[in-house]
């Protein structure tokens, strides 16, 4: 009871600070700059785990035939500071695991990581004057940049309108900030979700913002080998990850694979020699009971450059986001209107 009271007080204080911050931007005391080039922000109100990276990947695919697109991210978790241009030599230490994943999927897309997103946008605009637009990952709270279009993501099983500010809940911004969105996308929608459930969610969100609501789902792709020299796929597996909501990933593994070992670390945690030795010790060849490990593609990005992981049989489970079939036509119309 006392602990909950303390959490509620902290949440109320954070809410007050956020209201003051947004009001100062509204008054123009804090400056917000709109770039010359068209900018599309993908973001959320929650603290991680809303599917921003898969959706950004999907959005860049959607925009492929609509001119040249650039990409800007903060580069959360990287070991560098300032503006860093993304190139073929980049690894997770220099740009972060999520931007690296985006770059691996879209090597043709010019990109940078920068804490100050406006600097990143202006850099790309100057270096690549042919760009038609720039997509910004996780910049919904970055008020110094005034984007042209805002896409707000929220998880199906944990929608923002049922949540509260940290530490009482999992939000990092006010629910009222959803009014800024030009579209709301509900991610991780289960297959065959009843239409009445979708309607109820739309009605709830409609009480906060008039932005259209689209539903998206995650599709698991075939396992991919961490190293190209992997040949025979194991039959007995272990699973490991360092993501915001590990149970969702591990539940998926248990449904589809013979999982005998599981390890989780915190989101974006750097995995080094100690963690590699732990996983190696569980292998049959070292007296353990498993033949290989499965992780997320994002986790694979963090260890891809580390030599101590090269001899461990690791596979990753790629995923992709798609718009729910009933929403595809309206989504295309909305996207074309906002290009």
NUSE-749141 format. One record per residue (C-alpha): residue number from 1; residue in three letters; chain; x, y, z. Coordinates in nm, 2 decimals, decimal comma. Example, Ala and Ser with C-alpha at 12.3 -4.5 7.8 and 13.67 -1.06 7.14 Angstrom:
BEGIN
@nr 1 rest ALA kette A east 1,23 north -0,45 up 0,78 $
@nr 2 rest SER kette A east 1,37 north -0,11 up 0,71 $
This chain:
BEGIN
@nr 1 rest UNK kette A east 0,00 north 0,00 up 0,00 $
@nr 2 rest UNK kette A east 0,27 north 0,25 up 0,10 $
@nr 3 rest UNK kette A east 0,48 north 0,15 up -0,20 $
@nr 4 rest UNK kette A east 0,19 north 0,21 up -0,44 $
@nr 5 rest UNK kette A east 0,14 north 0,55 up -0,28 $
@nr 6 rest UNK kette A east 0,50 north 0,64 up -0,34 $
@nr 7 rest UNK kette A east 0,48 north 0,52 up -0,70 $
@nr 8 rest UNK kette A east 0,16 north 0,73 up -0,76 $
@nr 9 rest UNK kette A east 0,32 north 1,04 up -0,61 $
@nr 10 rest UNK kette A east 0,63 north 1,00 up -0,84 $
@nr 11 rest UNK kette A east 0,40 north 0,94 up -1,14 $
@nr 12 rest UNK kette A east 0,20 north 1,26 up -1,05 $
@nr 13 rest UNK kette A east 0,53 north 1,46 up -1,03 $
@nr 14 rest UNK kette A east 0,65 north 1,33 up -1,36 $
@nr 15 rest UNK kette A east 0,31 north 1,41 up -1,51 $
@nr 16 rest UNK kette A east 0,34 north 1,77 up -1,38 $
@nr 17 rest UNK kette A east 0,69 north 1,81 up -1,53 $
@nr 18 rest UNK kette A east 0,57 north 1,67 up -1,87 $
@nr 19 rest UNK kette A east 0,27 north 1,91 up -1,87 $
@nr 20 rest UNK kette A east 0,50 north 2,21 up -1,81 $
@nr 21 rest UNK kette A east 0,75 north 2,09 up -2,08 $
@nr 22 rest UNK kette A east 0,47 north 2,05 up -2,34 $
@nr 23 rest UNK kette A east 0,32 north 2,39 up -2,24 $
@nr 24 rest UNK kette A east 0,66 north 2,56 up -2,28 $
@nr 25 rest UNK kette A east 0,68 north 2,42 up -2,63 $
@nr 26 rest UNK kette A east 0,32 north 2,53 up -2,70 $
@nr 27 rest UNK kette A east 0,41 north 2,89 up -2,59 $
@nr 28 rest UNK kette A east 0,73 north 2,88 up -2,81 $
@nr 29 rest UNK kette A east 0,96 north 2,93 up -2,51 $
@nr 30 rest UNK kette A east 1,11 north 2,60 up -2,60 $
@nr 31 rest UNK kette A east 1,18 north 2,60 up -2,98 $
@nr 32 rest UNK kette A east 1,05 north 2,34 up -3,22 $
@nr 33 rest UNK kette A east 1,18 north 2,35 up -3,58 $
@nr 34 rest UNK kette A east 1,00 north 2,21 up -3,88 $
@nr 35 rest UNK kette A east 1,26 north 2,09 up -4,14 $
@nr 36 rest UNK kette A east 1,22 north 2,17 up -4,51 $
@nr 37 rest UNK kette A east 1,22 north 1,81 up -4,61 $
@nr 38 rest UNK kette A east 0,91 north 1,60 up -4,53 $
@nr 39 rest UNK kette A east 0,96 north 1,40 up -4,21 $
@nr 40 rest UNK kette A east 0,76 north 1,10 up -4,07 $
@nr 41 rest UNK kette A east 0,80 north 1,01 up -3,71 $
@nr 42 rest UNK kette A east 0,73 north 0,66 up -3,58 $
@nr 43 rest UNK kette A east 0,70 north 0,65 up -3,20 $
@nr 44 rest UNK kette A east 0,50 north 0,55 up -2,89 $
@nr 45 rest UNK kette A east 0,40 north 0,67 up -2,55 $
@nr 46 rest UNK kette A east 0,52 north 0,36 up -2,36 $
@nr 47 rest UNK kette A east 0,87 north 0,27 up -2,24 $
@nr 48 rest UNK kette A east 0,99 north 0,04 up -2,51 $
@nr 49 rest UNK kette A east 0,84 north -0,28 up -2,66 $
@nr 50 rest UNK kette A east 0,57 north -0,13 up -2,90 $
@nr 51 rest UNK kette A east 0,73 north -0,27 up -3,22 $
@nr 52 rest UNK kette A east 0,88 north 0,05 up -3,35 $
@nr 53 rest UNK kette A east 1,17 north -0,12 up -3,53 $
@nr 54 rest UNK kette A east 0,96 north -0,38 up -3,72 $
@nr 55 rest UNK kette A east 0,71 north -0,11 up -3,81 $
@nr 56 rest UNK kette A east 0,99 north 0,13 up -3,93 $
@nr 57 rest UNK kette A east 1,12 north -0,16 up -4,14 $
@nr 58 rest UNK kette A east 0,77 north -0,22 up -4,28 $
@nr 59 rest UNK kette A east 0,73 north 0,16 up -4,35 $
@nr 60 rest UNK kette A east 1,05 north 0,18 up -4,54 $
@nr 61 rest UNK kette A east 0,94 north -0,11 up -4,75 $
@nr 62 rest UNK kette A east 0,61 north 0,07 up -4,82 $
@nr 63 rest UNK kette A east 0,79 north 0,38 up -4,93 $
@nr 64 rest UNK kette A east 1,04 north 0,21 up -5,17 $
@nr 65 rest UNK kette A east 0,84 north 0,30 up -5,48 $
@nr 66 rest UNK kette A east 0,76 north 0,66 up -5,36 $
@nr 67 rest UNK kette A east 1,10 north 0,83 up -5,41 $
@nr 68 rest UNK kette A east 1,41 north 0,81 up -5,20 $
@nr 69 rest UNK kette A east 1,38 north 0,79 up -4,82 $
@nr 70 rest UNK kette A east 1,63 north 0,87 up -4,55 $
@nr 71 rest UNK kette A east 1,64 north 0,73 up -4,19 $
@nr 72 rest UNK kette A east 1,73 north 0,89 up -3,86 $
@nr 73 rest UNK kette A east 1,74 north 0,73 up -3,52 $
@nr 74 rest UNK kette A east 1,87 north 0,82 up -3,18 $
@nr 75 rest UNK kette A east 2,08 north 0,50 up -3,18 $
@nr 76 rest UNK kette A east 1,98 north 0,39 up -2,83 $
@nr 77 rest UNK kette A east 2,24 north 0,18 up -2,65 $
@nr 78 rest UNK kette A east 2,53 north 0,26 up -2,88 $
@nr 79 rest UNK kette A east 2,88 north 0,34 up -2,74 $
@nr 80 rest UNK kette A east 2,93 north 0,65 up -2,95 $
@nr 81 rest UNK kette A east 2,80 north 1,01 up -2,90 $
@nr 82 rest UNK kette A east 2,68 north 1,28 up -3,14 $
@nr 83 rest UNK kette A east 2,60 north 1,23 up -3,51 $
@nr 84 rest UNK kette A east 2,73 north 0,91 up -3,67 $
@nr 85 rest UNK kette A east 2,66 north 0,82 up -4,03 $
@nr 86 rest UNK kette A east 2,55 north 0,46 up -4,10 $
@nr 87 rest UNK kette A east 2,75 north 0,27 up -4,35 $
@nr 88 rest UNK kette A east 2,86 north -0,09 up -4,44 $
@nr 89 rest UNK kette A east 3,13 north -0,09 up -4,16 $
@nr 90 rest UNK kette A east 2,88 north 0,01 up -3,89 $
@nr 91 rest UNK kette A east 2,82 north -0,23 up -3,60 $
@nr 92 rest UNK kette A east 2,59 north -0,22 up -3,29 $
@nr 93 rest UNK kette A east 2,86 north -0,04 up -3,08 $
@nr 94 rest UNK kette A east 2,87 north 0,25 up -3,32 $
@nr 95 rest UNK kette A east 2,51 north 0,29 up -3,42 $
@nr 96 rest UNK kette A east 2,30 north 0,07 up -3,19 $
@nr 97 rest UNK kette A east 2,13 north -0,27 up -3,25 $
@nr 98 rest UNK kette A east 1,80 north -0,14 up -3,40 $
@nr 99 rest UNK kette A east 1,95 north 0,10 up -3,65 $
@nr 100 rest UNK kette A east 2,19 north -0,17 up -3,75 $
@nr 101 rest UNK kette A east 1,90 north -0,41 up -3,81 $
@nr 102 rest UNK kette A east 1,73 north -0,14 up -4,03 $
@nr 103 rest UNK kette A east 2,05 north -0,09 up -4,22 $
@nr 104 rest UNK kette A east 2,09 north -0,46 up -4,29 $
@nr 105 rest UNK kette A east 1,74 north -0,47 up -4,43 $
@nr 106 rest UNK kette A east 1,77 north -0,14 up -4,62 $
@nr 107 rest UNK kette A east 2,13 north -0,08 up -4,72 $
@nr 108 rest UNK kette A east 2,02 north 0,15 up -4,99 $
@nr 109 rest UNK kette A east 1,86 north 0,40 up -4,74 $
@nr 110 rest UNK kette A east 2,09 north 0,68 up -4,63 $
@nr 111 rest UNK kette A east 2,09 north 0,70 up -4,25 $
@nr 112 rest UNK kette A east 2,24 north 0,86 up -3,94 $
@nr 113 rest UNK kette A east 2,21 north 0,82 up -3,56 $
@nr 114 rest UNK kette A east 2,20 north 1,14 up -3,36 $
@nr 115 rest UNK kette A east 2,06 north 1,23 up -3,01 $
@nr 116 rest UNK kette A east 1,96 north 1,56 up -3,17 $
@nr 117 rest UNK kette A east 1,73 north 1,44 up -3,45 $
@nr 118 rest UNK kette A east 1,71 north 1,78 up -3,62 $
@nr 119 rest UNK kette A east 2,08 north 1,77 up -3,67 $
@nr 120 rest UNK kette A east 2,05 north 1,43 up -3,83 $
@nr 121 rest UNK kette A east 1,77 north 1,54 up -4,06 $
@nr 122 rest UNK kette A east 1,96 north 1,85 up -4,17 $
@nr 123 rest UNK kette A east 2,28 north 1,64 up -4,23 $
@nr 124 rest UNK kette A east 2,09 north 1,40 up -4,45 $
@nr 125 rest UNK kette A east 1,91 north 1,68 up -4,63 $
@nr 126 rest UNK kette A east 2,24 north 1,86 up -4,71 $
@nr 127 rest UNK kette A east 2,43 north 1,54 up -4,81 $
@nr 128 rest UNK kette A east 2,15 north 1,38 up -5,00 $
@nr 129 rest UNK kette A east 1,95 north 1,66 up -5,17 $
@nr 130 rest UNK kette A east 1,76 north 1,41 up -5,38 $
@nr 131 rest UNK kette A east 1,58 north 1,27 up -5,07 $
@nr 132 rest UNK kette A east 1,20 north 1,29 up -5,08 $
@nr 133 rest UNK kette A east 1,14 north 1,23 up -4,71 $
@nr 134 rest UNK kette A east 1,31 north 1,11 up -4,39 $
@nr 135 rest UNK kette A east 1,16 north 0,85 up -4,15 $
@nr 136 rest UNK kette A east 1,25 north 0,90 up -3,78 $
@nr 137 rest UNK kette A east 1,24 north 0,61 up -3,54 $
@nr 138 rest UNK kette A east 1,14 north 0,68 up -3,18 $
@nr 139 rest UNK kette A east 1,11 north 1,06 up -3,20 $
@nr 140 rest UNK kette A east 0,75 north 1,11 up -3,07 $
@nr 141 rest UNK kette A east 0,89 north 1,28 up -2,76 $
@nr 142 rest UNK kette A east 1,16 north 1,47 up -2,94 $
@nr 143 rest UNK kette A east 0,97 north 1,81 up -2,95 $
@nr 144 rest UNK kette A east 1,27 north 2,01 up -3,08 $
@nr 145 rest UNK kette A east 1,18 north 1,87 up -3,42 $
@nr 146 rest UNK kette A east 0,83 north 1,94 up -3,56 $
@nr 147 rest UNK kette A east 0,76 north 1,66 up -3,80 $
@nr 148 rest UNK kette A east 0,51 north 1,67 up -4,08 $
@nr 149 rest UNK kette A east 0,35 north 1,33 up -3,99 $
@nr 150 rest UNK kette A east 0,33 north 1,14 up -3,67 $
@nr 151 rest UNK kette A east 0,25 north 0,77 up -3,64 $
@nr 152 rest UNK kette A east 0,18 north 0,65 up -3,29 $
@nr 153 rest UNK kette A east 0,22 north 0,28 up -3,21 $
@nr 154 rest UNK kette A east 0,06 north 0,09 up -2,92 $
@nr 155 rest UNK kette A east 0,05 north -0,28 up -2,84 $
@nr 156 rest UNK kette A east -0,27 north -0,47 up -2,88 $
@nr 157 rest UNK kette A east -0,24 north -0,64 up -2,54 $
@nr 158 rest UNK kette A east -0,13 north -0,32 up -2,35 $
@nr 159 rest UNK kette A east -0,29 north -0,02 up -2,52 $
@nr 160 rest UNK kette A east -0,18 north 0,33 up -2,41 $
@nr 161 rest UNK kette A east -0,53 north 0,44 up -2,30 $
@nr 162 rest UNK kette A east -0,53 north 0,17 up -2,03 $
@nr 163 rest UNK kette A east -0,19 north 0,26 up -1,90 $
@nr 164 rest UNK kette A east -0,05 north 0,53 up -1,67 $
@nr 165 rest UNK kette A east 0,28 north 0,71 up -1,63 $
@nr 166 rest UNK kette A east 0,59 north 0,54 up -1,49 $
@nr 167 rest UNK kette A east 0,64 north 0,41 up -1,23 $
@nr 168 rest UNK kette A east 0,27 north 0,34 up -1,16 $
@nr 169 rest UNK kette A east 0,25 north 0,22 up -1,52 $
@nr 170 rest UNK kette A east 0,46 north 0,19 up -1,83 $
@nr 171 rest UNK kette A east 0,41 north 0,52 up -2,01 $
@nr 172 rest UNK kette A east 0,68 north 0,78 up -2,06 $
@nr 173 rest UNK kette A east 0,45 north 1,05 up -2,19 $
@nr 174 rest UNK kette A east 0,10 north 1,18 up -2,13 $
@nr 175 rest UNK kette A east -0,20 north 1,00 up -2,28 $
@nr 176 rest UNK kette A east -0,32 north 1,33 up -2,41 $
@nr 177 rest UNK kette A east -0,01 north 1,34 up -2,64 $
@nr 178 rest UNK kette A east -0,19 north 1,09 up -2,86 $
@nr 179 rest UNK kette A east -0,38 north 1,39 up -3,00 $
@nr 180 rest UNK kette A east -0,06 north 1,48 up -3,19 $
@nr 181 rest UNK kette A east -0,08 north 1,16 up -3,39 $
@nr 182 rest UNK kette A east -0,18 north 1,16 up -3,76 $
@nr 183 rest UNK kette A east -0,24 north 0,79 up -3,73 $
@nr 184 rest UNK kette A east -0,25 north 0,53 up -3,45 $
@nr 185 rest UNK kette A east -0,13 north 0,17 up -3,53 $
@nr 186 rest UNK kette A east -0,21 north -0,11 up -3,29 $
@nr 187 rest UNK kette A east 0,08 north -0,35 up -3,31 $
@nr 188 rest UNK kette A east 0,10 north -0,73 up -3,24 $
@nr 189 rest UNK kette A east -0,27 north -0,78 up -3,32 $
@nr 190 rest UNK kette A east -0,35 north -1,16 up -3,30 $
@nr 191 rest UNK kette A east -0,47 north -1,34 up -3,60 $
@nr 192 rest UNK kette A east -0,85 north -1,36 up -3,64 $
@nr 193 rest UNK kette A east -0,92 north -1,09 up -3,39 $
@nr 194 rest UNK kette A east -1,30 north -1,04 up -3,38 $
@nr 195 rest UNK kette A east -1,42 north -0,72 up -3,56 $
@nr 196 rest UNK kette A east -1,61 north -0,62 up -3,25 $
@nr 197 rest UNK kette A east -1,28 north -0,61 up -3,05 $
@nr 198 rest UNK kette A east -1,12 north -0,39 up -3,31 $
@nr 199 rest UNK kette A east -1,43 north -0,16 up -3,30 $
@nr 200 rest UNK kette A east -1,41 north -0,13 up -2,93 $
@nr 201 rest UNK kette A east -1,04 north -0,03 up -2,94 $
@nr 202 rest UNK kette A east -1,12 north 0,23 up -3,21 $
@nr 203 rest UNK kette A east -1,40 north 0,37 up -3,00 $
@nr 204 rest UNK kette A east -1,17 north 0,40 up -2,70 $
@nr 205 rest UNK kette A east -0,90 north 0,57 up -2,90 $
@nr 206 rest UNK kette A east -1,16 north 0,79 up -3,07 $
@nr 207 rest UNK kette A east -1,23 north 0,95 up -2,73 $
@nr 208 rest UNK kette A east -0,88 north 1,08 up -2,72 $
@nr 209 rest UNK kette A east -0,78 north 1,15 up -3,08 $
@nr 210 rest UNK kette A east -0,96 north 1,17 up -3,42 $
@nr 211 rest UNK kette A east -0,66 north 1,01 up -3,60 $
@nr 212 rest UNK kette A east -0,75 north 0,69 up -3,79 $
@nr 213 rest UNK kette A east -0,66 north 0,36 up -3,62 $
@nr 214 rest UNK kette A east -0,50 north 0,08 up -3,81 $
@nr 215 rest UNK kette A east -0,42 north -0,27 up -3,69 $
@nr 216 rest UNK kette A east -0,09 north -0,45 up -3,76 $
@nr 217 rest UNK kette A east 0,04 north -0,79 up -3,69 $
@nr 218 rest UNK kette A east 0,37 north -0,97 up -3,65 $
@nr 219 rest UNK kette A east 0,46 north -1,25 up -3,89 $
@nr 220 rest UNK kette A east 0,74 north -1,49 up -3,80 $
@nr 221 rest UNK kette A east 0,98 north -1,57 up -4,08 $
@nr 222 rest UNK kette A east 1,19 north -1,89 up -4,12 $
@nr 223 rest UNK kette A east 1,49 north -1,93 up -3,88 $
@nr 224 rest UNK kette A east 1,81 north -1,77 up -4,01 $
@nr 225 rest UNK kette A east 2,16 north -1,89 up -3,92 $
@nr 226 rest UNK kette A east 2,37 north -1,65 up -3,73 $
@nr 227 rest UNK kette A east 2,67 north -1,77 up -3,93 $
@nr 228 rest UNK kette A east 2,67 north -1,86 up -4,29 $
@nr 229 rest UNK kette A east 2,86 north -2,19 up -4,23 $
@nr 230 rest UNK kette A east 2,58 north -2,34 up -4,02 $
@nr 231 rest UNK kette A east 2,46 north -2,65 up -4,19 $
@nr 232 rest UNK kette A east 2,24 north -2,90 up -4,00 $
@nr 233 rest UNK kette A east 1,97 north -2,73 up -3,80 $
@nr 234 rest UNK kette A east 1,96 north -2,85 up -3,43 $
@nr 235 rest UNK kette A east 1,66 north -3,04 up -3,29 $
@nr 236 rest UNK kette A east 1,70 north -2,95 up -2,92 $
@nr 237 rest UNK kette A east 1,71 north -2,57 up -2,85 $
@nr 238 rest UNK kette A east 1,77 north -2,30 up -2,60 $
@nr 239 rest UNK kette A east 1,63 north -1,95 up -2,63 $
@nr 240 rest UNK kette A east 1,78 north -1,62 up -2,51 $
@nr 241 rest UNK kette A east 1,71 north -1,26 up -2,56 $
@nr 242 rest UNK kette A east 1,76 north -0,91 up -2,42 $
@nr 243 rest UNK kette A east 1,44 north -0,72 up -2,52 $
@nr 244 rest UNK kette A east 1,17 north -0,52 up -2,34 $
@nr 245 rest UNK kette A east 0,91 north -0,81 up -2,33 $
@nr 246 rest UNK kette A east 1,10 north -1,14 up -2,34 $
@nr 247 rest UNK kette A east 0,81 north -1,36 up -2,25 $
@nr 248 rest UNK kette A east 0,63 north -1,29 up -2,58 $
@nr 249 rest UNK kette A east 0,94 north -1,41 up -2,77 $
@nr 250 rest UNK kette A east 0,99 north -1,71 up -2,54 $
@nr 251 rest UNK kette A east 0,63 north -1,81 up -2,56 $
@nr 252 rest UNK kette A east 0,65 north -1,81 up -2,94 $
@nr 253 rest UNK kette A east 0,96 north -2,03 up -2,92 $
@nr 254 rest UNK kette A east 0,80 north -2,28 up -2,69 $
@nr 255 rest UNK kette A east 0,51 north -2,32 up -2,93 $
@nr 256 rest UNK kette A east 0,73 north -2,40 up -3,23 $
@nr 257 rest UNK kette A east 1,05 north -2,55 up -3,10 $
@nr 258 rest UNK kette A east 1,18 north -2,80 up -2,85 $
@nr 259 rest UNK kette A east 1,31 north -2,55 up -2,60 $
@nr 260 rest UNK kette A east 1,51 north -2,69 up -2,31 $
@nr 261 rest UNK kette A east 1,70 north -2,38 up -2,18 $
@nr 262 rest UNK kette A east 1,60 north -2,01 up -2,15 $
@nr 263 rest UNK kette A east 1,80 north -1,70 up -2,06 $
@nr 264 rest UNK kette A east 1,68 north -1,34 up -2,06 $
@nr 265 rest UNK kette A east 1,87 north -1,01 up -2,01 $
@nr 266 rest UNK kette A east 1,75 north -0,66 up -1,99 $
@nr 267 rest UNK kette A east 1,66 north -0,47 up -2,31 $
@nr 268 rest UNK kette A east 1,96 north -0,36 up -2,51 $
@nr 269 rest UNK kette A east 2,21 north -0,52 up -2,26 $
@nr 270 rest UNK kette A east 2,55 north -0,58 up -2,41 $
@nr 271 rest UNK kette A east 2,63 north -0,95 up -2,42 $
@nr 272 rest UNK kette A east 3,00 north -1,03 up -2,38 $
@nr 273 rest UNK kette A east 3,24 north -1,32 up -2,32 $
@nr 274 rest UNK kette A east 3,07 north -1,41 up -1,99 $
@nr 275 rest UNK kette A east 2,73 north -1,46 up -2,15 $
@nr 276 rest UNK kette A east 2,89 north -1,65 up -2,44 $
@nr 277 rest UNK kette A east 3,05 north -1,89 up -2,20 $
@nr 278 rest UNK kette A east 2,72 north -1,94 up -2,02 $
@nr 279 rest UNK kette A east 2,54 north -2,03 up -2,34 $
@nr 280 rest UNK kette A east 2,83 north -2,25 up -2,46 $
@nr 281 rest UNK kette A east 2,83 north -2,45 up -2,14 $
@nr 282 rest UNK kette A east 2,47 north -2,56 up -2,20 $
@nr 283 rest UNK kette A east 2,56 north -2,72 up -2,54 $
@nr 284 rest UNK kette A east 2,58 north -3,10 up -2,58 $
@nr 285 rest UNK kette A east 2,94 north -3,07 up -2,69 $
@nr 286 rest UNK kette A east 3,02 north -2,91 up -2,35 $
@nr 287 rest UNK kette A east 2,82 north -3,15 up -2,13 $
@nr 288 rest UNK kette A east 2,49 north -2,98 up -2,16 $
@nr 289 rest UNK kette A east 2,16 north -3,09 up -2,32 $
@nr 290 rest UNK kette A east 2,09 north -2,85 up -2,61 $
@nr 291 rest UNK kette A east 2,23 north -2,84 up -2,97 $
@nr 292 rest UNK kette A east 2,17 north -2,48 up -3,06 $
@nr 293 rest UNK kette A east 2,03 north -2,14 up -2,95 $
@nr 294 rest UNK kette A east 1,76 north -1,92 up -3,09 $
@nr 295 rest UNK kette A east 1,75 north -1,54 up -3,03 $
@nr 296 rest UNK kette A east 1,58 north -1,24 up -3,18 $
@nr 297 rest UNK kette A east 1,72 north -1,06 up -3,48 $
@nr 298 rest UNK kette A east 1,78 north -0,75 up -3,27 $
@nr 299 rest UNK kette A east 1,99 north -0,95 up -3,02 $
@nr 300 rest UNK kette A east 2,19 north -1,10 up -3,31 $
@nr 301 rest UNK kette A east 2,28 north -0,75 up -3,42 $
@nr 302 rest UNK kette A east 2,45 north -0,68 up -3,08 $
@nr 303 rest UNK kette A east 2,67 north -0,99 up -3,10 $
@nr 304 rest UNK kette A east 2,74 north -1,01 up -3,47 $
@nr 305 rest UNK kette A east 3,08 north -0,84 up -3,45 $
@nr 306 rest UNK kette A east 3,20 north -1,03 up -3,14 $
@nr 307 rest UNK kette A east 3,46 north -1,31 up -3,21 $
@nr 308 rest UNK kette A east 3,39 north -1,50 up -2,89 $
@nr 309 rest UNK kette A east 3,04 north -1,59 up -3,02 $
@nr 310 rest UNK kette A east 3,14 north -1,72 up -3,36 $
@nr 311 rest UNK kette A east 3,16 north -2,09 up -3,27 $
@nr 312 rest UNK kette A east 2,82 north -2,11 up -3,09 $
@nr 313 rest UNK kette A east 2,54 north -2,25 up -3,31 $
@nr 314 rest UNK kette A east 2,30 north -1,96 up -3,30 $
@nr 315 rest UNK kette A east 2,00 north -1,89 up -3,51 $
@nr 316 rest UNK kette A east 1,77 north -1,59 up -3,50 $
@nr 317 rest UNK kette A east 1,40 north -1,56 up -3,57 $
@nr 318 rest UNK kette A east 1,33 north -1,28 up -3,81 $
@nr 319 rest UNK kette A east 0,99 north -1,10 up -3,79 $
@nr 320 rest UNK kette A east 0,80 north -0,86 up -4,01 $
@nr 321 rest UNK kette A east 0,51 north -0,63 up -3,95 $
@nr 322 rest UNK kette A east 0,21 north -0,62 up -4,19 $
@nr 323 rest UNK kette A east -0,11 north -0,42 up -4,18 $
@nr 324 rest UNK kette A east -0,42 north -0,63 up -4,09 $
@nr 325 rest UNK kette A east -0,59 north -0,74 up -4,41 $
@nr 326 rest UNK kette A east -0,91 north -0,55 up -4,34 $
@nr 327 rest UNK kette A east -0,71 north -0,23 up -4,30 $
@nr 328 rest UNK kette A east -0,48 north -0,25 up -4,60 $
@nr 329 rest UNK kette A east -0,69 north -0,05 up -4,84 $
@nr 330 rest UNK kette A east -0,75 north 0,24 up -4,59 $
@nr 331 rest UNK kette A east -0,39 north 0,23 up -4,49 $
@nr 332 rest UNK kette A east -0,27 north 0,27 up -4,85 $
@nr 333 rest UNK kette A east -0,51 north 0,57 up -4,89 $
@nr 334 rest UNK kette A east -0,39 north 0,73 up -4,57 $
@nr 335 rest UNK kette A east -0,02 north 0,68 up -4,66 $
@nr 336 rest UNK kette A east -0,06 north 0,82 up -5,01 $
@nr 337 rest UNK kette A east -0,23 north 1,13 up -4,86 $
@nr 338 rest UNK kette A east 0,06 north 1,19 up -4,62 $
@nr 339 rest UNK kette A east 0,35 north 1,14 up -4,86 $
